[in-house]
Amino acid sequence: MEKMKSGNRVAIVTGGARGIGRAIVAAFSAKGIVTVIADIDPEAAEKAAGEVRDSGVDAWSIKVDISRTEQIVQMVTQTVARYGRLDILVNNAGILSSAPYDKVSESEWDHVMDVNLKGNFFASCEALKPMIAQGWGRIIYISSLSGRSGGIGAGPAYVASKAAVIGITRHLARKVARNGITVNAVAPGTTETDILKMYSDEEIAAQKNAILVGRLGKPEEIAATVAFLASDSAAFITGAVIDINGGMYMG
């Protein structure tokens, strides 16, 4: 099989308009990877895509509510129609829930699962179709420290969804390894993104104090690991969960 160059590859990053997702888009574009920025906020997604195009690399934005399976199908179908292939999927879209076990509602539980688990799983199922046909692919899930440790500030819905992502990662890795496709996950600890607005200053300080390196993570640090997992150099890594948390959790 002819080895593809990074510049010929096409990636979808869900939730790619902000935070960790936006940093992943930047890391991919720096390697010449064409990126589809799929996000529920079309204005933010197009702004991010425009910034990438200004750097000389192609990018395209598409509005996607990852909890709607028909929109997932459109996302993949339109990407393949536009570029002729799909090589990398980063399942980054997610929402935080901090409601405790005795206060989380059924509707909140369902919404978190629809986005963090169901949506990202069915995105993988759709992406696998062109990847299997071409005999090469990378799927990378963004899990969380909460899914590894049981959660500190996060609620049970978020914890359960991110733990389940790890199970799905390992399941799919077993199913598609012989097709030239790897499936891995990264589990970030507390990272400097807008999601921190949901926590008080005291809660953020407590988490920072629990991190051995003495600071919060940066989106670019998560993105660098994702870019590696998407590369040829990571071809022998599949079914792995890489913790990026400054020593806050060692599992």
Secondary structure, DSSP 4 states (H G I P E B T S, - for coil): -PPPPGGG-EEEEETTTSHHHHHHHHHHHHTT-EEEEEES-HHHHHHHHHHHHHTTS-EEEEE--TT-HHHHHHHHHHHHHHHS---EEEE---------TTT--HHHHHHHHIIIIIIHHHHHHHHHHHHHHHT-EEEEEE--HHHHH--SSS-HHHHHHHHHHHHHHHHHHHHHGGGTEEEEEEEE-SBSSGGGGGS-HHHHHHHHHTSTTSS-B-HHHHHHHHHHHTSGGGTT--S-EEEESTTS---
